[in-house]
Amino acid sequence: MCMNEYMISVKSKRNWGDWKDDVFYFRESNGLFGNFTVILFELCNYLGTIKDIDCSDIMAFKLYRDDNSNLDIFKTLIKPFDNNIITDVNLKNIFTNIGDYNKFDKLYNNFDIWVPWIKKYFTPSNVVTDRVNLLIKKYKIDLNNTVAIHYRGTDKVNEIPNLNPVSMHIEKCKEILNTDNNLRVLIQSDQQTKTLELFKSLGNKCFYFRELPQSPTAYMGVHYDLTHPNRVEYAINFLASIIIISKCKYVITHRGGGAFWTALYRGNMNNFYYY
């Protein structure tokens, strides 16, 4: 390898993976949407042609693997990308720092650019789309008649120290319900006590996806609970739930990775509130 090739190789190497022959090899284990965000960041900042995204490494999406399986979880969740979809506007001048995903005002004014990227590289697989349809049918969800509240508790406070209380979500939801009392309320939280607080405040209009686990404590994120059976199913249900939330008439959410991807899949900020 010549010096110039060596320097290119070093520059492309990152602690969460590296590029080789225009393929990004992802090797990190974070929360589901933390992983998605890292992959998106790499794609947006890569200067070459993107040929593939490889997440088959044993560490990639490890929190969503069963029994150390070598299954490529990303390809289970996301369709192979279509090069006929044009993403000719590079996002490297917008998405300049991996931590920018929670700086909503900086990133979310560019949906005309974001949407083609998400459509090309992060279209849900048929497995996830089928799960979306199954959950909508099971819970009899009318997306145009639903307020979705997504409150991320547990360990998120370590990432966002000034995490707002769930009371702000409740207040906003009540404000919306005052304009249309027929709306149902979809609640999603990773913390059991927050779900109970939301139900207590908002009453029998509420429902939640029983397929998704919740932590009984305020300390550990549910994705770190490796005793939960069938981690792949958990990933499928989690992504499906975010897609459903993104399609609801109103969204009340937080400032974490799940909220970022809710907005990206929604494709706009209409009736979208974050705290």
DORO-484749 format. One record per residue (C-alpha): residue in one letter; x, y, z; residue number from 0. Coordinates in nm, 4 decimals. Each point is the difference from the previous one (the first is absolute). Layout:
% residues N
   lomi         c1         c2         c3   fike
      A          X          Y          Z    NUM
...
***
This chain:
% residues 275
   lomi         c1         c2         c3   fike
      M     0.0000     0.0000     0.0000      0
      C     0.1428     0.3380    -0.0980      1
      M     0.0030     0.2910     0.2475      2
      N    -0.2922     0.1742    -0.1696      3
      E    -0.2139    -0.3147     0.0194      4
      Y     0.1015    -0.0445     0.3635      5
      M    -0.1100     0.3546     0.0892      6
      I    -0.3376    -0.0520    -0.1698      7
      S    -0.0436    -0.3245     0.1949      8
      V     0.0818     0.1670     0.3328      9
      K    -0.2368     0.2900    -0.0688     10
      S    -0.2855    -0.2378    -0.0815     11
      K     0.0504    -0.2074     0.3155     12
      R    -0.2323     0.0815     0.2904     13
      N    -0.0670    -0.1613     0.3349     14
      W    -0.3440    -0.1120    -0.1185     15
      G     0.1186    -0.1573    -0.3261     16
      D     0.1897     0.0759    -0.3169     17
      W    -0.0296     0.0285    -0.3760     18
      K     0.1580    -0.2446    -0.2421     19
      D    -0.0610    -0.0039    -0.3757     20
      D    -0.2971     0.2379     0.0470     21
      V    -0.1682    -0.2333     0.2511     22
      F    -0.0622     0.1209     0.3561     23
      Y     0.0698    -0.2737     0.2551     24
      F    -0.1851     0.0894     0.3178     25
      R     0.1303    -0.1510     0.3262     26
      E    -0.1692     0.1884     0.2831     27
      S    -0.2576    -0.0982     0.2600     28
      N    -0.2291     0.2819     0.1130     29
      G    -0.3737     0.0514     0.0212     30
      L    -0.1850    -0.0699    -0.3237     31
      F    -0.0288     0.3599    -0.1151     32
      G     0.3442     0.0869     0.1292     33
      N     0.1260    -0.2617    -0.2467     34
      F    -0.2194     0.1400    -0.2773     35
      T     0.1316     0.3498     0.0674     36
      V     0.3638    -0.1073    -0.0190     37
      I    -0.0633    -0.1775    -0.3299     38
      L    -0.1845     0.3019    -0.1392     39
      F     0.2825     0.2285     0.1136     40
      E     0.2553    -0.2167    -0.1813     41
      L    -0.2047    -0.0091    -0.3202     42
      C    -0.0541     0.3761     0.0063     43
      N     0.3695     0.0727     0.0445     44
      Y     0.1501    -0.2596    -0.2353     45
      L     0.1441     0.1475    -0.3177     46
      G     0.0049    -0.3163    -0.2104     47
      T    -0.2695    -0.2143    -0.1602     48
      I    -0.1958    -0.1965     0.2609     49
      K    -0.0208    -0.3638    -0.1027     50
      D    -0.1278    -0.1701     0.3145     51
      I    -0.0509     0.0182     0.3766     52
      D     0.1295    -0.3096     0.1764     53
      C    -0.1149    -0.0643     0.3576     54
      S     0.0883    -0.3686     0.0215     55
      D     0.2811     0.0525     0.2529     56
      I    -0.0763    -0.1659     0.3341     57
      M     0.0098     0.3377     0.1780     58
      A    -0.2348     0.1770    -0.2430     59
      F    -0.3469     0.0405     0.1558     60
      K     0.1126    -0.2467     0.2682     61
      L    -0.2763     0.1077     0.2379     62
      Y    -0.2517    -0.1222    -0.2584     63
      R     0.1525    -0.3393    -0.0745     64
      D    -0.1136    -0.3357     0.1336     65
      D     0.2627    -0.2460     0.1264     66
      N     0.2929     0.1784    -0.1686     67
      S    -0.1585    -0.0531    -0.3398     68
      N     0.1933     0.1271    -0.3035     69
      L    -0.3244     0.1266    -0.1529     70
      D     0.0333     0.3437    -0.1634     71
      I    -0.2666     0.1786     0.2058     72
      F     0.0134     0.3101    -0.2183     73
      K    -0.0956    -0.2002    -0.3079     74
      T    -0.2779    -0.1658     0.2009     75
      L    -0.1466     0.3425     0.0760     76
      I     0.0852     0.1982    -0.3130     77
      K    -0.0417    -0.0733    -0.3712     78
      P     0.3039    -0.0079    -0.2320     79
      F     0.0397     0.3500    -0.1380     80
      D    -0.1043     0.0995    -0.3491     81
      N     0.2597     0.1952    -0.1966     82
      N    -0.2750     0.1404    -0.2214     83
      I    -0.1007     0.2250     0.2907     84
      I     0.2083     0.3152    -0.0362     85
      T     0.1700     0.1571     0.3013     86
      D     0.2132     0.2492    -0.1872     87
      V     0.0087     0.2540     0.2832     88
      N     0.2672    -0.0983     0.2517     89
      L    -0.0849     0.0497     0.3664     90
      K     0.3572     0.0238     0.1271     91
      N    -0.0316     0.3761     0.0469     92
      I    -0.3183    -0.0429     0.2069     93
      F     0.0601    -0.3181     0.1992     94
      T     0.3516     0.0924     0.1090     95
      N     0.0052    -0.1529     0.3459     96
      I    -0.1385    -0.3330     0.1176     97
      G    -0.1495     0.1717     0.3061     98
      D    -0.2019     0.2425    -0.2118     99
      Y    -0.2989    -0.2329    -0.0239    100
      N    -0.1602     0.1606     0.3068    101
      K     0.0500     0.3536    -0.1323    102
      F    -0.3393     0.0015    -0.1653    103
      D     0.0038     0.3584    -0.1228    104
      K     0.3285    -0.0575    -0.1828    105
      L    -0.0975    -0.3206    -0.1773    106
      Y    -0.3725     0.0125    -0.0558    107
      N    -0.0123     0.2952    -0.2367    108
      N     0.1327    -0.2224    -0.2784    109
      F    -0.2709    -0.2610    -0.0609    110
      D     0.0204     0.0540    -0.3762    111
      I     0.3535    -0.1382     0.0276    112
      W    -0.0569    -0.2546     0.2777    113
      V    -0.3013    -0.1781    -0.1481    114
      P     0.1768    -0.1423    -0.3105    115
      W     0.2853    -0.1280     0.2200    116
      I    -0.2355    -0.1740     0.2406    117
      K    -0.2091    -0.1411    -0.2846    118
      K     0.3095    -0.1335    -0.1735    119
      Y     0.2014    -0.1434     0.2889    120
      F    -0.2543    -0.0620     0.2785    121
      T    -0.3214    -0.1264    -0.1599    122
      P    -0.1442    -0.2621     0.2392    123
      S     0.0156    -0.3629    -0.1089    124
      N    -0.3099    -0.2016    -0.0835    125
      V     0.0300    -0.1661     0.3413    126
      V    -0.0245     0.3387     0.1729    127
      T    -0.2773     0.1246    -0.2309    128
      D    -0.2011    -0.3141     0.0729    129
      R     0.0483     0.0616     0.3719    130
      V    -0.1192     0.3586    -0.0392    131
      N    -0.3174    -0.1239    -0.1674    132
      L    -0.0503    -0.2710     0.2613    133
      L     0.0278     0.2468     0.2909    134
      I    -0.2316     0.2505    -0.1665    135
      K    -0.2591    -0.2746    -0.0480    136
      K     0.0430    -0.1518     0.3464    137
      Y    -0.0380     0.3320     0.1829    138
      K    -0.2582     0.1369    -0.2469    139
      I     0.2039     0.3136    -0.0604    140
      D    -0.1427     0.2781    -0.2099    141
      L     0.3170     0.1986    -0.0697    142
      N    -0.1983     0.3143    -0.0827    143
      N    -0.1745    -0.0225     0.3343    144
      T     0.2973    -0.0671     0.2280    145
      V     0.2360     0.2026     0.2178    146
      A     0.3278    -0.1844     0.0578    147
      I     0.2024     0.0725     0.3148    148
      H     0.3530    -0.1392     0.0078    149
      Y     0.1745     0.0608     0.3299    150
      R     0.3553    -0.1291     0.0267    151
      G     0.0983    -0.0458     0.3639    152
      T     0.2451    -0.2331     0.1791    153
      D     0.3640     0.0624    -0.1040    154
      K    -0.0820     0.2806    -0.2495    155
      V     0.0644     0.2523     0.2772    156
      N     0.3712    -0.0910    -0.0272    157
      E    -0.0035     0.1138    -0.3629    158
      I    -0.2327     0.2984     0.0384    159
      P     0.0584     0.1360     0.3551    160
      N    -0.2841     0.2533    -0.0260    161
      L    -0.2565    -0.2624    -0.0970    162
      N    -0.3434     0.1536     0.0369    163
      P    -0.2588    -0.1587     0.2302    164
      V    -0.2865    -0.2084    -0.1349    165
      S    -0.2399     0.2698     0.1252    166
      M     0.0910     0.2116    -0.3047    167
      H    -0.1172    -0.2816    -0.2283    168
      I    -0.3214    -0.0326     0.2012    169
      E    -0.0671     0.3743    -0.0128    170
      K     0.0476     0.0102    -0.3782    171
      C    -0.2203    -0.3055    -0.0524    172
      K    -0.2812     0.1518     0.2088    173
      E     0.0267     0.3172    -0.2056    174
      I    -0.0441    -0.2034    -0.3194    175
      L    -0.2863    -0.2056     0.1464    176
      N    -0.1801     0.3227     0.0851    177
      T    -0.0213     0.0691    -0.3737    178
      D    -0.1168    -0.3525    -0.0873    179
      N    -0.1289    -0.2201     0.2799    180
      N    -0.0427    -0.2997    -0.2349    181
      L     0.3715    -0.0579    -0.0416    182
      R     0.1581    -0.3162     0.1438    183
      V     0.3391     0.0169     0.1712    184
      L     0.2806    -0.2430    -0.0878    185
      I     0.2540    -0.0089     0.2825    186
      Q     0.3507    -0.1303    -0.0372    187
      S     0.2568     0.0131     0.2764    188
      D     0.2908    -0.2192     0.0981    189
      Q    -0.0770     0.0673     0.3685    190
      Q    -0.2942    -0.1687     0.1674    191
      T    -0.0588     0.2752     0.2567    192
      K    -0.0275     0.2631    -0.2757    193
      T    -0.2554    -0.2094    -0.1884    194
      L    -0.2097    -0.0270     0.3169    195
      E     0.0276     0.3758     0.0572    196
      L    -0.1173     0.0691    -0.3553    197
      F    -0.2932    -0.2402     0.0348    198
      K    -0.0998     0.1502     0.3339    199
      S    -0.0021     0.3521    -0.1455    200
      L    -0.1571    -0.0692    -0.3407    201
      G    -0.2510    -0.2717     0.0849    202
      N    -0.1666    -0.2693    -0.2070    203
      K     0.0910     0.1579    -0.3341    204
      C     0.3470    -0.1508     0.0378    205
      F     0.1501    -0.3201    -0.1331    206
      Y     0.3529    -0.1307    -0.0469    207
      F     0.1815    -0.2766    -0.1849    208
      R     0.0215    -0.2945     0.2371    209
      E     0.2589    -0.1560    -0.2314    210
      L     0.2624     0.2496     0.1193    211
      P     0.1672    -0.0562     0.3385    212
      Q     0.0205     0.2730     0.2633    213
      S     0.2523     0.0428     0.2772    214
      P    -0.1358    -0.0119     0.3568    215
      T     0.2855     0.2286     0.1085    216
      A     0.1189     0.3474    -0.0988    217
      Y     0.3584    -0.1100    -0.0496    218
      M     0.0399    -0.2594    -0.2740    219
      G    -0.1113     0.0324    -0.3610    220
      V    -0.2044    -0.2986    -0.1156    221
      H     0.2419    -0.0640    -0.2882    222
      Y     0.2644    -0.0939     0.2597    223
      D    -0.2197    -0.2673     0.1568    224
      L     0.1400    -0.3036    -0.1765    225
      T    -0.2347    -0.2310     0.1891    226
      H    -0.2840     0.1186    -0.2230    227
      P    -0.0868    -0.2879    -0.2365    228
      N     0.0338     0.0300    -0.3765    229
      R     0.2042     0.3149    -0.0501    230
      V    -0.0574     0.0023    -0.3770    231
      E    -0.3769     0.0123     0.0557    232
      Y     0.0534     0.2886     0.2401    233
      A     0.1912     0.1928    -0.2706    234
      I    -0.2725    -0.0675    -0.2578    235
      N    -0.2748     0.1116     0.2386    236
      F     0.1939     0.3082     0.1082    237
      L     0.0639     0.1215    -0.3551    238
      A    -0.3613    -0.0782    -0.0967    239
      S    -0.1249     0.2026     0.2970    240
      I     0.2080     0.3047    -0.0961    241
      I    -0.1326    -0.0160    -0.3561    242
      I    -0.3568    -0.0148     0.1324    243
      I     0.0654     0.2930     0.2346    244
      S     0.1469     0.1980    -0.2888    245
      K    -0.3275    -0.0400    -0.1932    246
      C    -0.2324     0.1106     0.2798    247
      K    -0.1899     0.3286    -0.0318    248
      Y     0.1862     0.1478     0.2982    249
      V     0.3374    -0.0961     0.1438    250
      I     0.1259     0.1046     0.3431    251
      T     0.3516    -0.1245     0.0559    252
      H     0.3445     0.0616     0.1481    253
      R     0.3420     0.1018    -0.1348    254
      G     0.1703    -0.3385    -0.0284    255
      G     0.0840    -0.2277    -0.2910    256
      G    -0.3471    -0.1548    -0.0179    257
      A    -0.1517     0.3458    -0.0354    258
      F     0.2521     0.0925    -0.2692    259
      W    -0.0988    -0.3061    -0.2023    260
      T    -0.3691     0.0619     0.0626    261
      A     0.0409     0.3387    -0.1663    262
      L     0.2082    -0.1438    -0.2846    263
      Y    -0.2619    -0.2659    -0.0764    264
      R    -0.2780     0.2578     0.0355    265
      G     0.1779     0.2258    -0.2484    266
      N    -0.1256     0.3229     0.1528    267
      M    -0.0620     0.1783     0.3298    268
      N    -0.3750     0.0475    -0.0411    269
      N    -0.1754    -0.0572     0.3357    270
      F     0.3360    -0.1207     0.1362    271
      Y     0.0927     0.1146     0.3515    272
      Y     0.3202    -0.0831     0.1883    273
      Y     0.1115     0.0705     0.3560    274
***
